[in-house]
Amino acid sequence: MKRKRDYKREYETFHGKPDQIKNRSKRNQARRKLKLKKGDKREVDHKKPLSKGGGNGKSNLRAVSRRTNRKKGSS
C-alpha cells in the first residue's frame, strides 16, 4: 500500500530551500520569456540545465513538446 505524500515535509526539506526557490523562479521567468501560457502543450527546455549551471539566456532556451522535454532527462 502506498503512503500519502507529505507535501509539507517535502517543502521543508527540499522545495523550500533557497537554491530551489531560485531555480523555480528561473523556470517561471523562462516561461514568461518564451510567452508560454498555462495550458500550452509545450514546455521550456533549458539546453544546458539549471542544475548544471545553465541560465535563462535566449540561446539556452527553446520551447519543446512535453514529451520531448521529459524524455531528455531520462536518457
PDB file of N, CA, C, O and CB in Angstrom:
ATOM      1  N   MET A   1       0.835  -1.178   0.000  1.00  0.00           N
ATOM      2  CA  MET A   1       0.000   0.000   0.000  1.00  0.00           C
ATOM      3  C   MET A   1       0.886   1.250   0.000  1.00  0.00           C
ATOM      4  O   MET A   1       1.856   1.338   0.753  1.00  0.00           O
ATOM      5  CB  MET A   1      -0.954  -0.007   1.217  1.00  0.00           C
ATOM      6  N   LYS A   2       0.534   2.214  -0.860  1.00  0.00           N
ATOM      7  CA  LYS A   2       1.307   3.449  -0.946  1.00  0.00           C
ATOM      8  C   LYS A   2       0.987   4.376   0.211  1.00  0.00           C
ATOM      9  O   LYS A   2      -0.151   4.453   0.674  1.00  0.00           O
ATOM     10  CB  LYS A   2       1.040   4.153  -2.269  1.00  0.00           C
ATOM     11  N   ARG A   3       2.021   5.083   0.671  1.00  0.00           N
ATOM     12  CA  ARG A   3       1.806   6.110   1.680  1.00  0.00           C
ATOM     13  C   ARG A   3       1.385   7.394   0.997  1.00  0.00           C
ATOM     14  O   ARG A   3       1.740   7.641  -0.155  1.00  0.00           O
ATOM     15  CB  ARG A   3       3.075   6.333   2.531  1.00  0.00           C
ATOM     16  N   LYS A   4       0.629   8.210   1.711  1.00  0.00           N
ATOM     17  CA  LYS A   4       0.276   9.524   1.188  1.00  0.00           C
ATOM     18  C   LYS A   4       1.516  10.402   1.237  1.00  0.00           C
ATOM     19  O   LYS A   4       2.324  10.297   2.160  1.00  0.00           O
ATOM     20  CB  LYS A   4      -0.899  10.165   1.995  1.00  0.00           C
ATOM     21  N   ARG A   5       1.667  11.279   0.230  1.00  0.00           N
ATOM     22  CA  ARG A   5       2.798  12.193   0.213  1.00  0.00           C
ATOM     23  C   ARG A   5       2.619  13.258   1.278  1.00  0.00           C
ATOM     24  O   ARG A   5       1.527  13.796   1.464  1.00  0.00           O
ATOM     25  CB  ARG A   5       2.960  12.836  -1.171  1.00  0.00           C
ATOM     26  N   ASP A   6       3.695  13.550   1.966  1.00  0.00           N
ATOM     27  CA  ASP A   6       3.684  14.603   2.973  1.00  0.00           C
ATOM     28  C   ASP A   6       4.260  15.861   2.318  1.00  0.00           C
ATOM     29  O   ASP A   6       5.465  16.108   2.373  1.00  0.00           O
ATOM     30  CB  ASP A   6       4.506  14.186   4.260  1.00  0.00           C
ATOM     31  N   TYR A   7       3.376  16.654   1.698  1.00  0.00           N
ATOM     32  CA  TYR A   7       3.802  17.817   0.940  1.00  0.00           C
ATOM     33  C   TYR A   7       4.482  18.862   1.824  1.00  0.00           C
ATOM     34  O   TYR A   7       5.435  19.519   1.405  1.00  0.00           O
ATOM     35  CB  TYR A   7       2.616  18.434   0.232  1.00  0.00           C
ATOM     36  N   LYS A   8       3.993  19.005   3.024  1.00  0.00           N
ATOM     37  CA  LYS A   8       4.583  19.984   3.946  1.00  0.00           C
ATOM     38  C   LYS A   8       6.043  19.615   4.229  1.00  0.00           C
ATOM     39  O   LYS A   8       6.924  20.475   4.224  1.00  0.00           O
ATOM     40  CB  LYS A   8       3.769  20.052   5.277  1.00  0.00           C
ATOM     41  N   ARG A   9       6.277  18.355   4.470  1.00  0.00           N
ATOM     42  CA  ARG A   9       7.638  17.884   4.747  1.00  0.00           C
ATOM     43  C   ARG A   9       8.528  18.045   3.522  1.00  0.00           C
ATOM     44  O   ARG A   9       9.686  18.446   3.639  1.00  0.00           O
ATOM     45  CB  ARG A   9       7.620  16.416   5.195  1.00  0.00           C
ATOM     46  N   GLU A  10       7.979  17.729   2.331  1.00  0.00           N
ATOM     47  CA  GLU A  10       8.737  17.910   1.089  1.00  0.00           C
ATOM     48  C   GLU A  10       9.177  19.353   0.934  1.00  0.00           C
ATOM     49  O   GLU A  10      10.323  19.624   0.575  1.00  0.00           O
ATOM     50  CB  GLU A  10       7.901  17.483  -0.124  1.00  0.00           C
ATOM     51  N   TYR A  11       8.264  20.280   1.205  1.00  0.00           N
ATOM     52  CA  TYR A  11       8.595  21.694   1.061  1.00  0.00           C
ATOM     53  C   TYR A  11       9.683  22.086   2.056  1.00  0.00           C
ATOM     54  O   TYR A  11      10.626  22.797   1.707  1.00  0.00           O
ATOM     55  CB  TYR A  11       7.340  22.568   1.262  1.00  0.00           C
ATOM     56  N   GLU A  12       9.548  21.623   3.289  1.00  0.00           N
ATOM     57  CA  GLU A  12      10.524  21.973   4.323  1.00  0.00           C
ATOM     58  C   GLU A  12      11.912  21.409   4.020  1.00  0.00           C
ATOM     59  O   GLU A  12      12.923  22.059   4.286  1.00  0.00           O
ATOM     60  CB  GLU A  12      10.050  21.467   5.678  1.00  0.00           C
ATOM     61  N   THR A  13      11.955  20.209   3.467  1.00  0.00           N
ATOM     62  CA  THR A  13      13.253  19.558   3.265  1.00  0.00           C
ATOM     63  C   THR A  13      13.867  19.788   1.886  1.00  0.00           C
ATOM     64  O   THR A  13      15.068  19.585   1.711  1.00  0.00           O
ATOM     65  CB  THR A  13      13.109  18.093   3.490  1.00  0.00           C
ATOM     66  N   PHE A  14      13.066  20.207   0.903  1.00  0.00           N
ATOM     67  CA  PHE A  14      13.633  20.368  -0.437  1.00  0.00           C
ATOM     68  C   PHE A  14      13.150  21.633  -1.141  1.00  0.00           C
ATOM     69  O   PHE A  14      13.952  22.525  -1.414  1.00  0.00           O
ATOM     70  CB  PHE A  14      13.294  19.166  -1.280  1.00  0.00           C
ATOM     71  N   HIS A  15      11.870  21.724  -1.434  1.00  0.00           N
ATOM     72  CA  HIS A  15      11.335  22.811  -2.256  1.00  0.00           C
ATOM     73  C   HIS A  15      11.455  24.179  -1.600  1.00  0.00           C
ATOM     74  O   HIS A  15      11.439  25.196  -2.292  1.00  0.00           O
ATOM     75  CB  HIS A  15       9.895  22.541  -2.576  1.00  0.00           C
ATOM     76  N   GLY A  16      11.574  24.220  -0.288  1.00  0.00           N
ATOM     77  CA  GLY A  16      11.667  25.494   0.411  1.00  0.00           C
ATOM     78  C   GLY A  16      13.085  25.997   0.589  1.00  0.00           C
ATOM     79  O   GLY A  16      13.284  27.077   1.147  1.00  0.00           O
ATOM     80  N   LYS A  17      14.072  25.249   0.134  1.00  0.00           N
ATOM     81  CA  LYS A  17      15.467  25.662   0.270  1.00  0.00           C
ATOM     82  C   LYS A  17      15.768  26.829  -0.682  1.00  0.00           C
ATOM     83  O   LYS A  17      15.222  26.888  -1.783  1.00  0.00           O
ATOM     84  CB  LYS A  17      16.419  24.467  -0.015  1.00  0.00           C
ATOM     85  N   PRO A  18      16.627  27.746  -0.260  1.00  0.00           N
ATOM     86  CA  PRO A  18      16.919  28.927  -1.081  1.00  0.00           C
ATOM     87  C   PRO A  18      17.334  28.601  -2.519  1.00  0.00           C
ATOM     88  O   PRO A  18      16.903  29.281  -3.450  1.00  0.00           O
ATOM     89  CB  PRO A  18      18.006  29.729  -0.429  1.00  0.00           C
ATOM     90  N   ASP A  19      18.154  27.585  -2.709  1.00  0.00           N
ATOM     91  CA  ASP A  19      18.582  27.221  -4.073  1.00  0.00           C
ATOM     92  C   ASP A  19      17.404  26.773  -4.919  1.00  0.00           C
ATOM     93  O   ASP A  19      17.323  27.121  -6.097  1.00  0.00           O
ATOM     94  CB  ASP A  19      19.638  26.109  -4.027  1.00  0.00           C
ATOM     95  N   GLN A  20      16.485  26.002  -4.335  1.00  0.00           N
ATOM     96  CA  GLN A  20      15.333  25.509  -5.087  1.00  0.00           C
ATOM     97  C   GLN A  20      14.353  26.632  -5.390  1.00  0.00           C
ATOM     98  O   GLN A  20      13.719  26.639  -6.445  1.00  0.00           O
ATOM     99  CB  GLN A  20      14.630  24.395  -4.314  1.00  0.00           C
ATOM    100  N   ILE A  21      14.228  27.571  -4.480  1.00  0.00           N
ATOM    101  CA  ILE A  21      13.354  28.722  -4.717  1.00  0.00           C
ATOM    102  C   ILE A  21      13.897  29.535  -5.887  1.00  0.00           C
ATOM    103  O   ILE A  21      13.132  29.982  -6.741  1.00  0.00           O
ATOM    104  CB  ILE A  21      13.237  29.606  -3.440  1.00  0.00           C
ATOM    105  N   LYS A  22      15.222  29.731  -5.930  1.00  0.00           N
ATOM    106  CA  LYS A  22      15.848  30.469  -7.032  1.00  0.00           C
ATOM    107  C   LYS A  22      15.640  29.742  -8.354  1.00  0.00           C
ATOM    108  O   LYS A  22      15.325  30.372  -9.364  1.00  0.00           O
ATOM    109  CB  LYS A  22      17.352  30.664  -6.767  1.00  0.00           C
ATOM    110  N   ASN A  23      15.813  28.414  -8.358  1.00  0.00           N
ATOM    111  CA  ASN A  23      15.627  27.643  -9.591  1.00  0.00           C
ATOM    112  C   ASN A  23      14.182  27.705 -10.076  1.00  0.00           C
ATOM    113  O   ASN A  23      13.937  27.823 -11.276  1.00  0.00           O
ATOM    114  CB  ASN A  23      16.039  26.186  -9.373  1.00  0.00           C
ATOM    115  N   ARG A  24      13.225  27.628  -9.155  1.00  0.00           N
ATOM    116  CA  ARG A  24      11.816  27.719  -9.531  1.00  0.00           C
ATOM    117  C   ARG A  24      11.533  29.085 -10.147  1.00  0.00           C
ATOM    118  O   ARG A  24      10.803  29.194 -11.132  1.00  0.00           O
ATOM    119  CB  ARG A  24      10.901  27.476  -8.305  1.00  0.00           C
ATOM    120  N   SER A  25      12.117  30.121  -9.560  1.00  0.00           N
ATOM    121  CA  SER A  25      11.959  31.473 -10.087  1.00  0.00           C
ATOM    122  C   SER A  25      12.517  31.567 -11.500  1.00  0.00           C
ATOM    123  O   SER A  25      11.900  32.181 -12.370  1.00  0.00           O
ATOM    124  CB  SER A  25      12.651  32.492  -9.174  1.00  0.00           C
ATOM    125  N   LYS A  26      13.669  30.969 -11.735  1.00  0.00           N
ATOM    126  CA  LYS A  26      14.275  30.988 -13.076  1.00  0.00           C
ATOM    127  C   LYS A  26      13.411  30.243 -14.089  1.00  0.00           C
ATOM    128  O   LYS A  26      13.277  30.679 -15.232  1.00  0.00           O
ATOM    129  CB  LYS A  26      15.680  30.370 -13.037  1.00  0.00           C
ATOM    130  N   ARG A  27      12.821  29.114 -13.669  1.00  0.00           N
ATOM    131  CA  ARG A  27      11.947  28.369 -14.577  1.00  0.00           C
ATOM    132  C   ARG A  27      10.721  29.194 -14.944  1.00  0.00           C
ATOM    133  O   ARG A  27      10.295  29.199 -16.099  1.00  0.00           O
ATOM    134  CB  ARG A  27      11.517  27.037 -13.943  1.00  0.00           C
ATOM    135  N   ASN A  28      10.151  29.893 -13.960  1.00  0.00           N
ATOM    136  CA  ASN A  28       8.987  30.739 -14.227  1.00  0.00           C
ATOM    137  C   ASN A  28       9.352  31.902 -15.150  1.00  0.00           C
ATOM    138  O   ASN A  28       8.583  32.246 -16.047  1.00  0.00           O
ATOM    139  CB  ASN A  28       8.402  31.274 -12.911  1.00  0.00           C
ATOM    140  N   GLN A  29      10.509  32.500 -14.936  1.00  0.00           N
ATOM    141  CA  GLN A  29      10.975  33.590 -15.800  1.00  0.00           C
ATOM    142  C   GLN A  29      11.154  33.104 -17.229  1.00  0.00           C
ATOM    143  O   GLN A  29      10.836  33.820 -18.179  1.00  0.00           O
ATOM    144  CB  GLN A  29      12.294  34.174 -15.271  1.00  0.00           C
ATOM    145  N   ALA A  30      11.668  31.878 -17.383  1.00  0.00           N
ATOM    146  CA  ALA A  30      11.882  31.310 -18.720  1.00  0.00           C
ATOM    147  C   ALA A  30      10.550  31.122 -19.440  1.00  0.00           C
ATOM    148  O   ALA A  30      10.454  31.382 -20.639  1.00  0.00           O
ATOM    149  CB  ALA A  30      12.632  29.962 -18.626  1.00  0.00           C
ATOM    150  N   ARG A  31       9.522  30.672 -18.720  1.00  0.00           N
ATOM    151  CA  ARG A  31       8.187  30.525 -19.332  1.00  0.00           C
ATOM    152  C   ARG A  31       7.679  31.870 -19.824  1.00  0.00           C
ATOM    153  O   ARG A  31       7.138  31.967 -20.926  1.00  0.00           O
ATOM    154  CB  ARG A  31       7.181  29.916 -18.325  1.00  0.00           C
ATOM    155  N   ARG A  32       7.849  32.905 -19.015  1.00  0.00           N
ATOM    156  CA  ARG A  32       7.402  34.244 -19.414  1.00  0.00           C
ATOM    157  C   ARG A  32       8.195  34.744 -20.617  1.00  0.00           C
ATOM    158  O   ARG A  32       7.633  35.365 -21.519  1.00  0.00           O
ATOM    159  CB  ARG A  32       7.543  35.232 -18.242  1.00  0.00           C
ATOM    160  N   LYS A  33       9.489  34.476 -20.632  1.00  0.00           N
ATOM    161  CA  LYS A  33      10.346  34.944 -21.724  1.00  0.00           C
ATOM    162  C   LYS A  33       9.916  34.337 -23.061  1.00  0.00           C
ATOM    163  O   LYS A  33       9.942  35.011 -24.091  1.00  0.00           O
ATOM    164  CB  LYS A  33      11.818  34.597 -21.436  1.00  0.00           C
ATOM    165  N   LEU A  34       9.520  33.063 -23.040  1.00  0.00           N
ATOM    166  CA  LEU A  34       9.092  32.386 -24.276  1.00  0.00           C
ATOM    167  C   LEU A  34       7.595  32.537 -24.519  1.00  0.00           C
ATOM    168  O   LEU A  34       7.055  31.979 -25.474  1.00  0.00           O
ATOM    169  CB  LEU A  34       9.453  30.903 -24.219  1.00  0.00           C
ATOM    170  N   LYS A  35       6.927  33.295 -23.652  1.00  0.00           N
ATOM    171  CA  LYS A  35       5.487  33.573 -23.780  1.00  0.00           C
ATOM    172  C   LYS A  35       4.638  32.304 -23.837  1.00  0.00           C
ATOM    173  O   LYS A  35       3.685  32.221 -24.612  1.00  0.00           O
ATOM    174  CB  LYS A  35       5.234  34.402 -25.025  1.00  0.00           C
ATOM    175  N   LEU A  36       4.990  31.318 -23.013  1.00  0.00           N
ATOM    176  CA  LEU A  36       4.198  30.095 -22.919  1.00  0.00           C
ATOM    177  C   LEU A  36       3.155  30.292 -21.828  1.00  0.00           C
ATOM    178  O   LEU A  36       3.490  30.630 -20.692  1.00  0.00           O
ATOM    179  CB  LEU A  36       5.100  28.848 -22.622  1.00  0.00           C
ATOM    180  N   LYS A  37       1.915  30.082 -22.170  1.00  0.00           N
ATOM    181  CA  LYS A  37       0.814  30.294 -21.235  1.00  0.00           C
ATOM    182  C   LYS A  37       0.417  28.985 -20.560  1.00  0.00           C
ATOM    183  O   LYS A  37       0.792  27.897 -20.997  1.00  0.00           O
ATOM    184  CB  LYS A  37      -0.393  30.904 -21.959  1.00  0.00           C
ATOM    185  N   LYS A  38      -0.346  29.122 -19.490  1.00  0.00           N
ATOM    186  CA  LYS A  38      -0.885  27.958 -18.797  1.00  0.00           C
ATOM    187  C   LYS A  38      -1.750  27.177 -19.778  1.00  0.00           C
ATOM    188  O   LYS A  38      -2.571  27.768 -20.479  1.00  0.00           O
ATOM    189  CB  LYS A  38      -1.704  28.376 -17.532  1.00  0.00           C
ATOM    190  N   GLY A  39      -1.581  25.872 -19.839  1.00  0.00           N
ATOM    191  CA  GLY A  39      -2.366  25.048 -20.752  1.00  0.00           C
ATOM    192  C   GLY A  39      -1.684  24.816 -22.092  1.00  0.00           C
ATOM    193  O   GLY A  39      -2.156  24.010 -22.894  1.00  0.00           O
ATOM    194  N   ASP A  40      -0.572  25.517 -22.346  1.00  0.00           N
ATOM    195  CA  ASP A  40       0.177  25.303 -23.584  1.00  0.00           C
ATOM    196  C   ASP A  40       0.746  23.883 -23.561  1.00  0.00           C
ATOM    197  O   ASP A  40       1.176  23.398 -22.514  1.00  0.00           O
ATOM    198  CB  ASP A  40       1.322  26.369 -23.752  1.00  0.00           C
ATOM    199  N   LYS A  41       0.746  23.239 -24.693  1.00  0.00           N
ATOM    200  CA  LYS A  41       1.230  21.858 -24.741  1.00  0.00           C
ATOM    201  C   LYS A  41       2.750  21.779 -24.772  1.00  0.00           C
ATOM    202  O   LYS A  41       3.319  20.688 -24.733  1.00  0.00           O
ATOM    203  CB  LYS A  41       0.660  21.149 -25.953  1.00  0.00           C
ATOM    204  N   ARG A  42       3.405  22.932 -24.840  1.00  0.00           N
ATOM    205  CA  ARG A  42       4.865  22.944 -24.881  1.00  0.00           C
ATOM    206  C   ARG A  42       5.436  23.333 -23.519  1.00  0.00           C
ATOM    207  O   ARG A  42       4.746  23.913 -22.682  1.00  0.00           O
ATOM    208  CB  ARG A  42       5.367  23.913 -25.966  1.00  0.00           C
ATOM    209  N   GLU A  43       6.702  23.003 -23.318  1.00  0.00           N
ATOM    210  CA  GLU A  43       7.422  23.367 -22.102  1.00  0.00           C
ATOM    211  C   GLU A  43       8.719  24.045 -22.499  1.00  0.00           C
ATOM    212  O   GLU A  43       9.167  23.935 -23.640  1.00  0.00           O
ATOM    213  CB  GLU A  43       7.694  22.122 -21.206  1.00  0.00           C
ATOM    214  N   VAL A  44       9.312  24.738 -21.557  1.00  0.00           N
ATOM    215  CA  VAL A  44      10.607  25.363 -21.795  1.00  0.00           C
ATOM    216  C   VAL A  44      11.681  24.322 -21.578  1.00  0.00           C
ATOM    217  O   VAL A  44      11.673  23.611 -20.573  1.00  0.00           O
ATOM    218  CB  VAL A  44      10.827  26.593 -20.873  1.00  0.00           C
ATOM    219  N   ASP A  45      12.598  24.233 -22.510  1.00  0.00           N
ATOM    220  CA  ASP A  45      13.753  23.351 -22.379  1.00  0.00           C
ATOM    221  C   ASP A  45      14.978  24.221 -22.211  1.00  0.00           C
ATOM    222  O   ASP A  45      15.278  25.056 -23.065  1.00  0.00           O
ATOM    223  CB  ASP A  45      13.900  22.400 -23.611  1.00  0.00           C
ATOM    224  N   HIS A  46      15.685  24.029 -21.114  1.00  0.00           N
ATOM    225  CA  HIS A  46      16.983  24.670 -20.933  1.00  0.00           C
ATOM    226  C   HIS A  46      17.991  23.712 -21.573  1.00  0.00           C
ATOM    227  O   HIS A  46      18.196  22.606 -21.074  1.00  0.00           O
ATOM    228  CB  HIS A  46      17.314  24.962 -19.383  1.00  0.00           C
ATOM    229  N   LYS A  47      18.609  24.123 -22.654  1.00  0.00           N
ATOM    230  CA  LYS A  47      19.551  23.249 -23.355  1.00  0.00           C
ATOM    231  C   LYS A  47      20.643  22.782 -22.400  1.00  0.00           C
ATOM    232  O   LYS A  47      20.975  21.597 -22.360  1.00  0.00           O
ATOM    233  CB  LYS A  47      20.174  23.975 -24.569  1.00  0.00           C
ATOM    234  N   LYS A  48      21.199  23.715 -21.630  1.00  0.00           N
ATOM    235  CA  LYS A  48      22.096  23.349 -20.533  1.00  0.00           C
ATOM    236  C   LYS A  48      21.280  23.550 -19.269  1.00  0.00           C
ATOM    237  O   LYS A  48      20.950  24.687 -18.934  1.00  0.00           O
ATOM    238  CB  LYS A  48      23.445  24.215 -20.525  1.00  0.00           C
ATOM    239  N   PRO A  49      20.945  22.486 -18.557  1.00  0.00           N
ATOM    240  CA  PRO A  49      20.042  22.564 -17.408  1.00  0.00           C
ATOM    241  C   PRO A  49      20.528  23.521 -16.319  1.00  0.00           C
ATOM    242  O   PRO A  49      21.728  23.741 -16.152  1.00  0.00           O
ATOM    243  CB  PRO A  49      19.856  21.193 -16.818  1.00  0.00           C
ATOM    244  N   LEU A  50      19.579  24.075 -15.592  1.00  0.00           N
ATOM    245  CA  LEU A  50      19.909  24.954 -14.473  1.00  0.00           C
ATOM    246  C   LEU A  50      20.775  24.214 -13.464  1.00  0.00           C
ATOM    247  O   LEU A  50      21.677  24.801 -12.866  1.00  0.00           O
ATOM    248  CB  LEU A  50      18.629  25.482 -13.798  1.00  0.00           C
ATOM    249  N   SER A  51      20.505  22.936 -13.276  1.00  0.00           N
ATOM    250  CA  SER A  51      21.248  22.136 -12.300  1.00  0.00           C
ATOM    251  C   SER A  51      22.713  21.956 -12.693  1.00  0.00           C
ATOM    252  O   SER A  51      23.546  21.598 -11.861  1.00  0.00           O
ATOM    253  CB  SER A  51      20.593  20.777 -12.138  1.00  0.00           C
ATOM    254  N   LYS A  52      23.021  22.208 -13.973  1.00  0.00           N
ATOM    255  CA  LYS A  52      24.412  22.067 -14.429  1.00  0.00           C
ATOM    256  C   LYS A  52      25.011  23.414 -14.799  1.00  0.00           C
ATOM    257  O   LYS A  52      25.965  23.498 -15.573  1.00  0.00           O
ATOM    258  CB  LYS A  52      24.489  21.117 -15.629  1.00  0.00           C
ATOM    259  N   GLY A  53      24.429  24.472 -14.226  1.00  0.00           N
ATOM    260  CA  GLY A  53      24.999  25.794 -14.430  1.00  0.00           C
ATOM    261  C   GLY A  53      24.427  26.579 -15.590  1.00  0.00           C
ATOM    262  O   GLY A  53      24.942  27.648 -15.919  1.00  0.00           O
ATOM    263  N   GLY A  54      23.370  26.076 -16.223  1.00  0.00           N
ATOM    264  CA  GLY A  54      22.741  26.797 -17.320  1.00  0.00           C
ATOM    265  C   GLY A  54      21.960  27.992 -16.808  1.00  0.00           C
ATOM    266  O   GLY A  54      21.685  28.098 -15.613  1.00  0.00           O
ATOM    267  N   GLY A  55      21.606  28.885 -17.709  1.00  0.00           N
ATOM    268  CA  GLY A  55      20.877  30.084 -17.316  1.00  0.00           C
ATOM    269  C   GLY A  55      19.662  30.301 -18.192  1.00  0.00           C
ATOM    270  O   GLY A  55      19.200  29.391 -18.879  1.00  0.00           O
ATOM    271  N   ASN A  56      19.150  31.528 -18.157  1.00  0.00           N
ATOM    272  CA  ASN A  56      17.952  31.875 -18.904  1.00  0.00           C
ATOM    273  C   ASN A  56      18.261  32.727 -20.127  1.00  0.00           C
ATOM    274  O   ASN A  56      17.389  33.448 -20.613  1.00  0.00           O
ATOM    275  CB  ASN A  56      16.979  32.599 -18.009  1.00  0.00           C
ATOM    276  N   GLY A  57      19.484  32.657 -20.628  1.00  0.00           N
ATOM    277  CA  GLY A  57      19.822  33.392 -21.844  1.00  0.00           C
ATOM    278  C   GLY A  57      19.014  32.858 -23.022  1.00  0.00           C
ATOM    279  O   GLY A  57      18.655  31.681 -23.056  1.00  0.00           O
ATOM    280  N   LYS A  58      18.733  33.728 -23.983  1.00  0.00           N
ATOM    281  CA  LYS A  58      17.901  33.336 -25.125  1.00  0.00           C
ATOM    282  C   LYS A  58      18.478  32.130 -25.872  1.00  0.00           C
ATOM    283  O   LYS A  58      17.728  31.294 -26.375  1.00  0.00           O
ATOM    284  CB  LYS A  58      17.748  34.511 -26.086  1.00  0.00           C
ATOM    285  N   SER A  59      19.803  32.042 -25.942  1.00  0.00           N
ATOM    286  CA  SER A  59      20.429  30.937 -26.672  1.00  0.00           C
ATOM    287  C   SER A  59      20.327  29.607 -25.928  1.00  0.00           C
ATOM    288  O   SER A  59      20.586  28.555 -26.513  1.00  0.00           O
ATOM    289  CB  SER A  59      21.884  31.258 -26.936  1.00  0.00           C
ATOM    290  N   ASN A  60      19.952  29.640 -24.642  1.00  0.00           N
ATOM    291  CA  ASN A  60      19.844  28.409 -23.859  1.00  0.00           C
ATOM    292  C   ASN A  60      18.405  27.925 -23.719  1.00  0.00           C
ATOM    293  O   ASN A  60      18.168  26.870 -23.130  1.00  0.00           O
ATOM    294  CB  ASN A  60      20.440  28.619 -22.489  1.00  0.00           C
ATOM    295  N   LEU A  61      17.442  28.673 -24.247  1.00  0.00           N
ATOM    296  CA  LEU A  61      16.031  28.317 -24.090  1.00  0.00           C
ATOM    297  C   LEU A  61      15.404  27.933 -25.422  1.00  0.00           C
ATOM    298  O   LEU A  61      15.746  28.476 -26.472  1.00  0.00           O
ATOM    299  CB  LEU A  61      15.257  29.475 -23.466  1.00  0.00           C
ATOM    300  N   ARG A  62      14.479  26.985 -25.353  1.00  0.00           N
ATOM    301  CA  ARG A  62      13.667  26.643 -26.518  1.00  0.00           C
ATOM    302  C   ARG A  62      12.369  26.024 -26.020  1.00  0.00           C
ATOM    303  O   ARG A  62      12.317  25.453 -24.931  1.00  0.00           O
ATOM    304  CB  ARG A  62      14.428  25.667 -27.482  1.00  0.00           C
ATOM    305  N   ALA A  63      11.329  26.143 -26.827  1.00  0.00           N
ATOM    306  CA  ALA A  63      10.041  25.554 -26.486  1.00  0.00           C
ATOM    307  C   ALA A  63       9.950  24.199 -27.186  1.00  0.00           C
ATOM    308  O   ALA A  63      10.106  24.110 -28.403  1.00  0.00           O
ATOM    309  CB  ALA A  63       8.849  26.494 -26.900  1.00  0.00           C
ATOM    310  N   VAL A  64       9.700  23.167 -26.420  1.00  0.00           N
ATOM    311  CA  VAL A  64       9.590  21.813 -26.974  1.00  0.00           C
ATOM    312  C   VAL A  64       8.329  21.164 -26.414  1.00  0.00           C
ATOM    313  O   VAL A  64       7.741  21.656 -25.451  1.00  0.00           O
ATOM    314  CB  VAL A  64      10.860  20.953 -26.639  1.00  0.00           C
ATOM    315  N   SER A  65       7.923  20.063 -27.021  1.00  0.00           N
ATOM    316  CA  SER A  65       6.752  19.351 -26.519  1.00  0.00           C
ATOM    317  C   SER A  65       7.067  18.772 -25.137  1.00  0.00           C
ATOM    318  O   SER A  65       8.227  18.545 -24.792  1.00  0.00           O
ATOM    319  CB  SER A  65       6.320  18.224 -27.507  1.00  0.00           C
ATOM    320  N   ARG A  66       6.036  18.545 -24.376  1.00  0.00           N
ATOM    321  CA  ARG A  66       6.195  17.975 -23.038  1.00  0.00           C
ATOM    322  C   ARG A  66       6.935  16.635 -23.119  1.00  0.00           C
ATOM    323  O   ARG A  66       7.830  16.358 -22.320  1.00  0.00           O
ATOM    324  CB  ARG A  66       4.815  17.791 -22.357  1.00  0.00           C
ATOM    325  N   ARG A  67       6.549  15.822 -24.083  1.00  0.00           N
ATOM    326  CA  ARG A  67       7.156  14.503 -24.224  1.00  0.00           C
ATOM    327  C   ARG A  67       8.658  14.609 -24.478  1.00  0.00           C
ATOM    328  O   ARG A  67       9.446  13.892 -23.861  1.00  0.00           O
ATOM    329  CB  ARG A  67       6.484  13.729 -25.359  1.00  0.00           C
ATOM    330  N   THR A  68       9.050  15.495 -25.376  1.00  0.00           N
ATOM    331  CA  THR A  68      10.459  15.672 -25.706  1.00  0.00           C
ATOM    332  C   THR A  68      11.230  16.141 -24.489  1.00  0.00           C
ATOM    333  O   THR A  68      12.321  15.644 -24.210  1.00  0.00           O
ATOM    334  CB  THR A  68      10.627  16.666 -26.859  1.00  0.00           C
ATOM    335  N   ASN A  69      10.669  17.094 -23.764  1.00  0.00           N
ATOM    336  CA  ASN A  69      11.365  17.669 -22.615  1.00  0.00           C
ATOM    337  C   ASN A  69      11.538  16.641 -21.496  1.00  0.00           C
ATOM    338  O   ASN A  69      12.594  16.591 -20.866  1.00  0.00           O
ATOM    339  CB  ASN A  69      10.604  18.890 -22.092  1.00  0.00           C
ATOM    340  N   ARG A  70      10.539  15.841 -21.245  1.00  0.00           N
ATOM    341  CA  ARG A  70      10.619  14.866 -20.141  1.00  0.00           C
ATOM    342  C   ARG A  70      11.477  13.669 -20.517  1.00  0.00           C
ATOM    343  O   ARG A  70      12.081  13.032 -19.654  1.00  0.00           O
ATOM    344  CB  ARG A  70       9.217  14.389 -19.741  1.00  0.00           C
ATOM    345  N   LYS A  71      11.528  13.368 -21.802  1.00  0.00           N
ATOM    346  CA  LYS A  71      12.328  12.261 -22.303  1.00  0.00           C
ATOM    347  C   LYS A  71      13.817  12.589 -22.200  1.00  0.00           C
ATOM    348  O   LYS A  71      14.647  11.712 -21.963  1.00  0.00           O
ATOM    349  CB  LYS A  71      11.948  11.938 -23.757  1.00  0.00           C
ATOM    350  N   LYS A  72      14.131  13.863 -22.382  1.00  0.00           N
ATOM    351  CA  LYS A  72      15.513  14.328 -22.394  1.00  0.00           C
ATOM    352  C   LYS A  72      16.258  13.961 -21.111  1.00  0.00           C
ATOM    353  O   LYS A  72      17.399  13.504 -21.177  1.00  0.00           O
ATOM    354  CB  LYS A  72      15.550  15.829 -22.595  1.00  0.00           C
ATOM    355  N   GLY A  73      15.637  14.149 -19.955  1.00  0.00           N
ATOM    356  CA  GLY A  73      16.283  13.909 -18.684  1.00  0.00           C
ATOM    357  C   GLY A  73      16.479  12.448 -18.335  1.00  0.00           C
ATOM    358  O   GLY A  73      17.340  12.118 -17.519  1.00  0.00           O
ATOM    359  N   SER A  74      15.697  11.567 -18.938  1.00  0.00           N
ATOM    360  CA  SER A  74      15.754  10.155 -18.559  1.00  0.00           C
ATOM    361  C   SER A  74      16.807   9.359 -19.324  1.00  0.00           C
ATOM    362  O   SER A  74      17.159   8.251 -18.918  1.00  0.00           O
ATOM    363  CB  SER A  74      14.412   9.526 -18.770  1.00  0.00           C
ATOM    364  N   SER A  75      17.308   9.904 -20.415  1.00  0.00           N
ATOM    365  CA  SER A  75      18.294   9.113 -21.185  1.00  0.00           C
ATOM    366  C   SER A  75      19.698   9.531 -20.911  1.00  0.00           C
ATOM    367  O   SER A  75      20.632   8.965 -21.478  1.00  0.00           O
ATOM    368  CB  SER A  75      18.033   9.226 -22.656  1.00  0.00           C
TER     369      SER A  75
END
